[in-house]
Amino acid sequence: MSKTLVPKFFQKLFRKKYHYRNIDDIPTTDKENIIYVVQEGAEPETLVFICPCGCQDLVYLNLLRDAYPCWTFKIERRKISIFPSILRKKGCRSHYWIKKGIVIWAK
């Protein structure tokens, strides 16, 4: 099975940068550099964004602590970080972190 990975040379030249936007429902139109923080009630429920590898798949990350797997995020100085890393087990099989809005690829 082949992986769609961004070559290391290009990873440093073309660092993908994300901004975040708070919304109350899953978006119908997606922009490549936006991470949508979906919050219908008191707590954020999901993060939605287009995969940074270029495959154009939507990535949905669960934020609800009583479900597995679960991610958390932090916003500092208007930049978003997501914990732990994102490992796509289907599709492109990319593995990366998003720290302060910048994609950092796993080796």
C-alpha positions as CSV (number, residue, x, y, z in Angstrom):
1,M,0.0,0.0,0.0
2,S,1.5,3.3,-1.0
3,K,1.6,6.4,1.2
4,T,0.9,9.9,0.0
5,L,3.7,11.7,1.8
6,V,5.1,15.2,1.1
7,P,8.9,14.8,0.4
8,K,11.1,16.3,3.2
9,F,12.5,18.9,0.8
10,F,9.1,20.4,0.1
11,Q,7.9,20.1,3.7
12,K,10.3,22.9,4.8
13,L,9.7,25.0,1.7
14,F,5.9,24.9,1.7
15,R,4.9,24.7,5.4
16,K,1.2,24.5,5.6
17,K,-0.3,27.1,7.9
18,Y,-3.7,26.9,9.4
19,H,-6.0,29.5,11.0
20,Y,-9.0,28.6,13.1
21,R,-12.7,29.6,13.0
22,N,-15.4,28.9,15.5
23,I,-18.6,27.6,14.0
24,D,-21.8,26.0,15.3
25,D,-22.3,23.3,12.6
26,I,-20.1,21.2,10.4
27,P,-19.1,23.3,7.4
28,T,-20.5,22.7,3.9
29,T,-17.7,24.6,2.2
30,D,-14.2,24.1,3.3
31,K,-11.1,26.3,2.9
32,E,-7.7,24.6,2.8
33,N,-6.1,26.8,5.5
34,I,-8.9,26.8,8.1
35,I,-9.5,24.5,11.0
36,Y,-13.1,24.7,12.0
37,V,-13.9,24.3,15.7
38,V,-17.4,23.0,15.8
39,Q,-19.3,23.9,19.0
40,E,-23.1,23.5,19.2
41,G,-23.4,23.6,23.1
42,A,-21.2,24.6,25.9
43,E,-18.1,22.6,24.8
44,P,-16.4,22.2,21.4
45,E,-17.2,18.8,19.8
46,T,-15.2,18.4,16.6
47,L,-12.3,19.9,14.6
48,V,-12.8,19.7,10.8
49,F,-10.2,20.6,8.2
50,I,-8.8,19.6,4.8
51,C,-5.8,17.2,5.1
52,P,-2.6,19.0,4.7
53,C,-1.0,16.3,2.5
54,G,-2.9,17.4,-0.6
55,C,-5.4,14.5,-0.8
56,Q,-8.3,16.9,-0.2
57,D,-10.0,14.6,2.3
58,L,-11.8,16.2,5.2
59,V,-10.3,15.3,8.6
60,Y,-12.7,15.1,11.6
61,L,-11.2,15.0,15.0
62,N,-13.4,14.2,18.0
63,L,-13.0,16.5,21.0
64,L,-15.5,14.7,23.3
65,R,-13.6,13.2,26.2
66,D,-16.0,10.3,26.7
67,A,-15.4,8.9,23.2
68,Y,-12.2,7.4,21.7
69,P,-10.0,8.5,20.1
70,C,-10.1,12.0,21.4
71,W,-8.0,15.1,20.7
72,T,-7.6,18.4,22.5
73,F,-6.6,21.8,21.2
74,K,-5.1,25.0,22.5
75,I,-5.2,28.5,21.1
76,E,-2.3,30.8,21.9
77,R,-1.9,34.2,20.3
78,R,-4.6,33.4,17.7
79,K,-2.8,30.2,16.6
80,I,-4.1,26.7,17.1
81,S,-2.3,23.6,18.3
82,I,-3.8,20.1,18.3
83,F,-2.8,17.2,20.7
84,P,-1.8,14.4,20.2
85,S,-0.6,13.9,16.6
86,I,-2.9,13.1,13.8
87,L,-2.4,9.7,12.2
88,R,-4.7,8.9,9.4
89,K,-5.2,5.1,9.3
90,K,-7.2,5.2,6.0
91,G,-6.8,7.1,2.8
92,C,-3.5,9.0,2.6
93,R,-2.1,7.5,5.9
94,S,-0.5,10.9,6.7
95,H,1.0,11.4,10.2
96,Y,1.6,15.0,11.5
97,W,1.2,17.4,14.3
98,I,-0.3,20.9,14.1
99,K,1.5,23.3,16.4
100,K,0.8,27.0,16.5
101,G,-1.0,26.7,13.2
102,I,1.9,25.0,11.4
103,V,1.9,21.4,10.1
104,I,4.9,19.4,11.4
105,W,5.3,16.0,9.5
106,A,6.2,12.8,11.3
107,K,9.4,11.2,10.1
